[in-house]
Amino acid sequence: MSTQLTLADAPVVDPHAGERDRIAATIAAVAARHGGRVSTNVVREALRGSVDHPRVVGQVYRSLRQWGVLVEAGAERSTDVAGGNAGRWVPVYDYVSAP
């Protein structure tokens, strides 16, 4: 008797889980230090040199917004010279609650 496995039978493994957790923890720490306010500029500086997959940062922000943890509270000018975004408007968030 042969058992045929499909992709749906495979265990789900997130190769970036540790990085996602570290980014989320950094965002929470920035919020704690700044009265619940999260500046993407401050988070970027806190993460500088510790993120192997920069796209994961945006994915974490998107997830936290979808879960209602981050709520847009305004905007500020980006200081991201290395990423070519300096001077562009970027959101500032209020950290509402952990999921």
DOROFI-945312 format. One record per atom (N, C-alpha, C): x, y, z; residue in three letters; atom name. Coordinates in nm, 3 decimals. Layout:
<sites>
[site [X,Y,Z],"ALA","CA"]
...
</sites>
This chain:
<sites>
[site [0.084,-0.116,0.000],"MET","N"]
[site [0.000,0.000,0.000],"MET","CA"]
[site [0.089,0.124,0.000],"MET","C"]
[site [0.059,0.216,-0.087],"SER","N"]
[site [0.139,0.336,-0.104],"SER","CA"]
[site [0.064,0.456,-0.048],"SER","C"]
[site [0.135,0.538,0.026],"THR","N"]
[site [0.076,0.660,0.079],"THR","CA"]
[site [0.136,0.777,0.002],"THR","C"]
[site [0.050,0.855,-0.056],"GLN","N"]
[site [0.096,0.970,-0.133],"GLN","CA"]
[site [0.072,1.097,-0.051],"GLN","C"]
[site [0.179,1.169,-0.023],"LEU","N"]
[site [0.168,1.293,0.053],"LEU","CA"]
[site [0.155,1.411,-0.042],"LEU","C"]
[site [0.084,1.511,0.004],"THR","N"]
[site [0.072,1.634,-0.075],"THR","CA"]
[site [0.136,1.747,0.003],"THR","C"]
[site [0.148,1.862,-0.061],"LEU","N"]
[site [0.206,1.979,0.004],"LEU","CA"]
[site [0.125,2.018,0.128],"LEU","C"]
[site [-0.004,1.996,0.123],"ALA","N"]
[site [-0.090,2.029,0.238],"ALA","CA"]
[site [-0.056,1.944,0.360],"ALA","C"]
[site [0.008,1.828,0.339],"ASP","N"]
[site [0.045,1.741,0.450],"ASP","CA"]
[site [0.178,1.782,0.515],"ASP","C"]
[site [0.252,1.867,0.448],"ALA","N"]
[site [0.384,1.907,0.499],"ALA","CA"]
[site [0.368,2.002,0.618],"ALA","C"]
[site [0.458,1.992,0.714],"PRO","N"]
[site [0.451,2.084,0.828],"PRO","CA"]
[site [0.483,2.227,0.781],"PRO","C"]
[site [0.416,2.323,0.841],"VAL","N"]
[site [0.440,2.462,0.807],"VAL","CA"]
[site [0.563,2.510,0.883],"VAL","C"]
[site [0.661,2.557,0.811],"VAL","N"]
[site [0.784,2.607,0.872],"VAL","CA"]
[site [0.807,2.749,0.821],"VAL","C"]
[site [0.820,2.841,0.911],"ASP","N"]
[site [0.848,2.980,0.874],"ASP","CA"]
[site [0.997,3.004,0.897],"ASP","C"]
[site [1.073,3.013,0.787],"PRO","N"]
[site [1.218,3.030,0.803],"PRO","CA"]
[site [1.255,3.165,0.863],"PRO","C"]
[site [1.161,3.259,0.867],"HIS","N"]
[site [1.189,3.392,0.920],"HIS","CA"]
[site [1.123,3.417,1.055],"HIS","C"]
[site [1.074,3.312,1.119],"ALA","N"]
[site [0.999,3.328,1.244],"ALA","CA"]
[site [1.080,3.402,1.351],"ALA","C"]
[site [1.205,3.365,1.368],"GLY","N"]
[site [1.289,3.431,1.467],"GLY","CA"]
[site [1.310,3.578,1.436],"GLY","C"]
[site [1.329,3.607,1.308],"GLU","N"]
[site [1.347,3.745,1.267],"GLU","CA"]
[site [1.218,3.825,1.287],"GLU","C"]
[site [1.104,3.765,1.254],"ARG","N"]
[site [0.975,3.831,1.274],"ARG","CA"]
[site [0.955,3.864,1.423],"ARG","C"]
[site [0.986,3.768,1.509],"ASP","N"]
[site [0.971,3.789,1.653],"ASP","CA"]
[site [1.061,3.901,1.702],"ASP","C"]
[site [1.184,3.905,1.653],"ARG","N"]
[site [1.279,4.009,1.693],"ARG","CA"]
[site [1.231,4.147,1.648],"ARG","C"]
[site [1.177,4.156,1.526],"ILE","N"]
[site [1.126,4.283,1.475],"ILE","CA"]
[site [1.006,4.328,1.556],"ILE","C"]
[site [0.912,4.238,1.582],"ALA","N"]
[site [0.793,4.272,1.662],"ALA","CA"]
[site [0.833,4.315,1.803],"ALA","C"]
[site [0.931,4.248,1.861],"ALA","N"]
[site [0.978,4.285,1.995],"ALA","CA"]
[site [1.043,4.423,1.994],"ALA","C"]
[site [1.115,4.455,1.889],"THR","N"]
[site [1.178,4.587,1.877],"THR","CA"]
[site [1.072,4.695,1.865],"THR","C"]
[site [0.970,4.670,1.785],"ILE","N"]
[site [0.860,4.767,1.771],"ILE","CA"]
[site [0.793,4.789,1.906],"ILE","C"]
[site [0.767,4.682,1.981],"ALA","N"]
[site [0.705,4.694,2.113],"ALA","CA"]
[site [0.795,4.770,2.209],"ALA","C"]
[site [0.926,4.746,2.202],"ALA","N"]
[site [1.020,4.815,2.291],"ALA","CA"]
[site [1.026,4.964,2.259],"ALA","C"]
[site [1.024,4.998,2.131],"VAL","N"]
[site [1.023,5.140,2.092],"VAL","CA"]
[site [0.896,5.206,2.145],"VAL","C"]
[site [0.783,5.138,2.131],"ALA","N"]
[site [0.657,5.192,2.183],"ALA","CA"]
[site [0.664,5.213,2.334],"ALA","C"]
[site [0.721,5.117,2.404],"ALA","N"]
[site [0.730,5.127,2.551],"ALA","CA"]
[site [0.818,5.246,2.592],"ALA","C"]
[site [0.925,5.270,2.518],"ARG","N"]
[site [1.017,5.380,2.552],"ARG","CA"]
[site [0.961,5.517,2.514],"ARG","C"]
[site [0.863,5.520,2.423],"HIS","N"]
[site [0.814,5.647,2.371],"HIS","CA"]
[site [0.664,5.667,2.394],"HIS","C"]
[site [0.615,5.617,2.507],"GLY","N"]
[site [0.477,5.641,2.546],"GLY","CA"]
[site [0.373,5.584,2.450],"GLY","C"]
[site [0.406,5.472,2.387],"GLY","N"]
[site [0.312,5.408,2.296],"GLY","CA"]
[site [0.324,5.453,2.152],"GLY","C"]
[site [0.410,5.548,2.124],"ARG","N"]
[site [0.429,5.600,1.988],"ARG","CA"]
[site [0.541,5.522,1.919],"ARG","C"]
[site [0.517,5.484,1.794],"VAL","N"]
[site [0.616,5.407,1.717],"VAL","CA"]
[site [0.656,5.487,1.594],"VAL","C"]
[site [0.781,5.530,1.592],"SER","N"]
[site [0.839,5.599,1.477],"SER","CA"]
[site [0.917,5.497,1.395],"SER","C"]
[site [0.885,5.489,1.267],"THR","N"]
[site [0.959,5.395,1.181],"THR","CA"]
[site [1.106,5.433,1.176],"THR","C"]
[site [1.138,5.560,1.192],"ASN","N"]
[site [1.278,5.602,1.193],"ASN","CA"]
[site [1.352,5.544,1.314],"ASN","C"]
[site [1.287,5.548,1.429],"VAL","N"]
[site [1.349,5.495,1.552],"VAL","CA"]
[site [1.362,5.343,1.543],"VAL","C"]
[site [1.257,5.277,1.494],"VAL","N"]
[site [1.263,5.131,1.480],"VAL","CA"]
[site [1.375,5.091,1.383],"VAL","C"]
[site [1.385,5.162,1.272],"ARG","N"]
[site [1.489,5.129,1.173],"ARG","CA"]
[site [1.628,5.137,1.236],"ARG","C"]
[site [1.652,5.244,1.312],"GLU","N"]
[site [1.783,5.258,1.378],"GLU","CA"]
[site [1.807,5.146,1.478],"GLU","C"]
[site [1.703,5.108,1.551],"ALA","N"]
[site [1.716,5.000,1.650],"ALA","CA"]
[site [1.746,4.866,1.583],"ALA","C"]
[site [1.696,4.848,1.462],"LEU","N"]
[site [1.715,4.720,1.390],"LEU","CA"]
[site [1.839,4.719,1.301],"LEU","C"]
[site [1.900,4.835,1.280],"ARG","N"]
[site [2.012,4.845,1.186],"ARG","CA"]
[site [2.117,4.737,1.210],"ARG","C"]
[site [2.147,4.662,1.105],"GLY","N"]
[site [2.249,4.557,1.110],"GLY","CA"]
[site [2.200,4.424,1.164],"GLY","C"]
[site [2.075,4.416,1.208],"SER","N"]
[site [2.029,4.291,1.268],"SER","CA"]
[site [1.921,4.220,1.185],"SER","C"]
[site [1.887,4.277,1.069],"VAL","N"]
[site [1.782,4.218,0.985],"VAL","CA"]
[site [1.844,4.160,0.860],"VAL","C"]
[site [1.825,4.031,0.840],"ASP","N"]
[site [1.880,3.964,0.723],"ASP","CA"]
[site [1.790,3.978,0.601],"ASP","C"]
[site [1.660,3.993,0.622],"HIS","N"]
[site [1.562,4.000,0.513],"HIS","CA"]
[site [1.476,4.124,0.534],"HIS","C"]
[site [1.516,4.239,0.478],"PRO","N"]
[site [1.445,4.365,0.503],"PRO","CA"]
[site [1.296,4.362,0.470],"PRO","C"]
[site [1.255,4.281,0.373],"ARG","N"]
[site [1.112,4.275,0.339],"ARG","CA"]
[site [1.028,4.226,0.457],"ARG","C"]
[site [1.090,4.150,0.546],"VAL","N"]
[site [1.016,4.097,0.661],"VAL","CA"]
[site [0.971,4.212,0.752],"VAL","C"]
[site [1.047,4.320,0.757],"VAL","N"]
[site [1.009,4.434,0.841],"VAL","CA"]
[site [0.872,4.488,0.798],"VAL","C"]
[site [0.854,4.510,0.670],"GLY","N"]
[site [0.727,4.558,0.618],"GLY","CA"]
[site [0.615,4.460,0.643],"GLY","C"]
[site [0.645,4.331,0.632],"GLN","N"]
[site [0.544,4.229,0.657],"GLN","CA"]
[site [0.499,4.231,0.803],"GLN","C"]
[site [0.592,4.254,0.894],"VAL","N"]
[site [0.557,4.261,1.036],"VAL","CA"]
[site [0.470,4.384,1.063],"VAL","C"]
[site [0.509,4.500,1.008],"TYR","N"]
[site [0.426,4.619,1.023],"TYR","CA"]
[site [0.285,4.594,0.970],"TYR","C"]
[site [0.275,4.535,0.851],"ARG","N"]
[site [0.145,4.508,0.789],"ARG","CA"]
[site [0.060,4.417,0.878],"ARG","C"]
[site [0.121,4.312,0.931],"SER","N"]
[site [0.049,4.219,1.020],"SER","CA"]
[site [0.000,4.291,1.146],"SER","C"]
[site [0.088,4.370,1.208],"LEU","N"]
[site [0.050,4.440,1.330],"LEU","CA"]
[site [-0.062,4.540,1.305],"LEU","C"]
[site [-0.062,4.603,1.187],"ARG","N"]
[site [-0.173,4.693,1.151],"ARG","CA"]
[site [-0.302,4.614,1.133],"ARG","C"]
[site [-0.294,4.502,1.062],"GLN","N"]
[site [-0.413,4.420,1.038],"GLN","CA"]
[site [-0.472,4.367,1.168],"GLN","C"]
[site [-0.388,4.334,1.265],"TRP","N"]
[site [-0.434,4.282,1.393],"TRP","CA"]
[site [-0.482,4.392,1.486],"TRP","C"]
[site [-0.465,4.518,1.446],"GLY","N"]
[site [-0.508,4.630,1.528],"GLY","CA"]
[site [-0.409,4.669,1.636],"GLY","C"]
[site [-0.290,4.615,1.631],"VAL","N"]
[site [-0.187,4.647,1.730],"VAL","CA"]
[site [-0.129,4.785,1.703],"VAL","C"]
[site [-0.107,4.817,1.577],"LEU","N"]
[site [-0.057,4.948,1.536],"LEU","CA"]
[site [-0.169,5.024,1.465],"LEU","C"]
[site [-0.188,5.148,1.506],"VAL","N"]
[site [-0.288,5.235,1.443],"VAL","CA"]
[site [-0.215,5.361,1.397],"VAL","C"]
[site [-0.233,5.396,1.270],"GLU","N"]
[site [-0.165,5.513,1.217],"GLU","CA"]
[site [-0.208,5.638,1.293],"GLU","C"]
[site [-0.107,5.718,1.335],"ALA","N"]
[site [-0.134,5.834,1.418],"ALA","CA"]
[site [-0.075,5.962,1.360],"ALA","C"]
[site [-0.024,5.955,1.240],"GLY","N"]
[site [0.037,6.073,1.180],"GLY","CA"]
[site [0.146,6.031,1.085],"GLY","C"]
[site [0.233,6.127,1.054],"ALA","N"]
[site [0.343,6.100,0.962],"ALA","CA"]
[site [0.461,6.189,0.997],"ALA","C"]
[site [0.578,6.147,0.952],"GLU","N"]
[site [0.700,6.224,0.970],"GLU","CA"]
[site [0.789,6.198,0.850],"GLU","C"]
[site [0.891,6.278,0.835],"ARG","N"]
[site [0.984,6.261,0.724],"ARG","CA"]
[site [1.081,6.148,0.756],"ARG","C"]
[site [1.104,6.062,0.658],"SER","N"]
[site [1.197,5.952,0.674],"SER","CA"]
[site [1.341,6.003,0.678],"SER","C"]
[site [1.421,5.938,0.760],"THR","N"]
[site [1.564,5.969,0.768],"THR","CA"]
[site [1.647,5.859,0.702],"THR","C"]
[site [1.581,5.773,0.624],"ASP","N"]
[site [1.644,5.656,0.564],"ASP","CA"]
[site [1.724,5.691,0.439],"ASP","C"]
[site [1.846,5.738,0.459],"VAL","N"]
[site [1.933,5.773,0.347],"VAL","CA"]
[site [1.979,5.648,0.274],"VAL","C"]
[site [2.016,5.545,0.348],"ALA","N"]
[site [2.067,5.421,0.287],"ALA","CA"]
[site [1.963,5.355,0.197],"ALA","C"]
[site [1.837,5.360,0.234],"GLY","N"]
[site [1.731,5.298,0.156],"GLY","CA"]
[site [1.675,5.390,0.048],"GLY","C"]
[site [1.728,5.512,0.040],"GLY","N"]
[site [1.682,5.605,-0.062],"GLY","CA"]
[site [1.547,5.668,-0.033],"GLY","C"]
[site [1.504,5.664,0.093],"ASN","N"]
[site [1.372,5.716,0.127],"ASN","CA"]
[site [1.377,5.846,0.208],"ASN","C"]
[site [1.496,5.900,0.228],"ALA","N"]
[site [1.511,6.021,0.309],"ALA","CA"]
[site [1.422,6.132,0.254],"ALA","C"]
[site [1.349,6.196,0.344],"GLY","N"]
[site [1.264,6.307,0.307],"GLY","CA"]
[site [1.122,6.268,0.271],"GLY","C"]
[site [1.098,6.141,0.244],"ARG","N"]
[site [0.962,6.097,0.213],"ARG","CA"]
[site [0.881,6.087,0.342],"ARG","C"]
[site [0.751,6.106,0.328],"TRP","N"]
[site [0.663,6.093,0.444],"TRP","CA"]
[site [0.644,5.944,0.476],"TRP","C"]
[site [0.658,5.910,0.604],"VAL","N"]
[site [0.636,5.773,0.651],"VAL","CA"]
[site [0.541,5.779,0.770],"VAL","C"]
[site [0.463,5.674,0.789],"PRO","N"]
[site [0.366,5.677,0.900],"PRO","CA"]
[site [0.431,5.669,1.038],"PRO","C"]
[site [0.362,5.727,1.134],"VAL","N"]
[site [0.393,5.713,1.276],"VAL","CA"]
[site [0.270,5.641,1.334],"VAL","C"]
[site [0.295,5.548,1.425],"TYR","N"]
[site [0.186,5.465,1.478],"TYR","CA"]
[site [0.171,5.481,1.628],"TYR","C"]
[site [0.051,5.452,1.675],"ASP","N"]
[site [0.025,5.429,1.817],"ASP","CA"]
[site [0.020,5.279,1.836],"ASP","C"]
[site [0.089,5.230,1.938],"TYR","N"]
[site [0.090,5.087,1.971],"TYR","CA"]
[site [-0.027,5.068,2.068],"TYR","C"]
[site [-0.130,4.999,2.020],"VAL","N"]
[site [-0.255,4.989,2.097],"VAL","CA"]
[site [-0.253,4.872,2.193],"VAL","C"]
[site [-0.220,4.753,2.145],"SER","N"]
[site [-0.217,4.636,2.232],"SER","CA"]
[site [-0.145,4.523,2.162],"SER","C"]
[site [-0.099,4.429,2.239],"ALA","N"]
[site [-0.034,4.311,2.181],"ALA","CA"]
[site [-0.142,4.214,2.134],"ALA","C"]
[site [-0.113,4.136,2.027],"PRO","N"]
[site [-0.215,4.040,1.977],"PRO","CA"]
[site [-0.242,3.930,2.075],"PRO","C"]
</sites>
